[in-house]
Amino acid sequence: MNLTTIITAFCSFSFLMIGADKFLSFLEPPCSLEASISPIVWQVLGVLQIAAGVLIWLPKFRKHIAGFFTVFMVVFSIVHLTQNTSDIGGAAFMAVLLGLLAWNPSFLRGKGK
């Protein structure tokens, strides 16, 4: 198992969990921006995250999903900072991991590729 597979698995699980939380509200503490975002937008974000959790496994879509959500996570990290909230760790960490998948440097591809 190479590093790309491990990062993809982690990101997929995170997307599925965070997306499902938009509908089931099981993560504690809840996102501090939830109250300031329209419920429809909140649910659309959940659908996008769940779809990303599935589609990131397809090599054809992986780079596009990783690139889009890298920007998405950076933007929401900035929104958190401008709102003086402190729960940006997950978004910042995901932005780094997704950025690595989008960039796909040689150390992620493994030996012999």
N, C-alpha and C positions, 0 to 999 in steps of 0.2 A: 504494500500500500504506500503510495507516494504522498508527499505533502499536499499536493493539489486536492487529492481525494479527501484528506483529513479536513482541510479548510472548507471544501465544498460541503462535506457532511455537517460540520459545525454551523456554517451559514444557513444551510437548508433547515436544520433543526431549529435554529434561532428564528428564521423567517416564519416557519410553521407555528412555532410557539407564540411569537409576538403577534402574528396575524390572527390566530385564534383568540388571543386575549382581547382583541378589539371587539369580539362578539360575546365572549364568556367572562371577561374581567376576573381572571384567576391569579394574575401576577400581583405580588405585593412588594413594595408600594406601587400603586397605579401611576401611570405616566402623569407628570404634573401639568402637561399641556392638554390633557383630555377634556377638561372643563372649558377650555377656550377654543376648541375645535368643534365645528358642526358635527353632529352625529352621523350625517350622511357622508361627509368627508372622512370621518373616523372609520366608518365601515368600508369605504372605498380603499382606504389605506390597508385595511385588514385583508381585503380580497387581493390587492396587489402583492402583499407580503406572502400570502399563502401560495399564490400563483408562482412567485419567485422561488419559494421553497421547493416547489416541484420542478419548475423549468430549469433551475440552476444545474440540475443533473445532466441535462442535455448539452453536450459539448457545443452544438451549433448555437445555442442561446447563452451559454455561460458568460462569455465575455461581455455581451450586451447587457445582460442582467446585472453583472458585477459592476460594470461602468455606470449604469443608470443609478443603481442603489448606492454606489460610492458617493456620487454627487448628492443624492437624496439624503443620505446619512450626514454628510457634511453640512448641508443646508439646515437640517433639523438640529444638529449640534449648535449651529450659530443661533437658531431661533431660541433654543434652550438658554444659551448664554445671554441673549438680549432680554429674555424674560426673567433673568436672575434665578433660574432653577439650577439644581445641582445634579439632576439625573441624566447627564449626558454621556456617562461612561459606556453604556451599551452601544449607543449610536456611534461614538468615536471609535470604539474597538471594532465594530462591524465595518466602519468606513475603511479602516486600515486593512482588514482581512479581504474585503471585497476589492479594494484597490490592488492588492497583491494578485487576486484572481484575474482582474482586468489587465494588469500589466504582464502577468505570467513570466516572471524572470526565470532564468535557467535553473536556479535552485529549486523552484517549484516543479519543474518538469521532470526532475530526477535524472538519473544516469541513463545514457544511451538513447536519449530522445532529442 
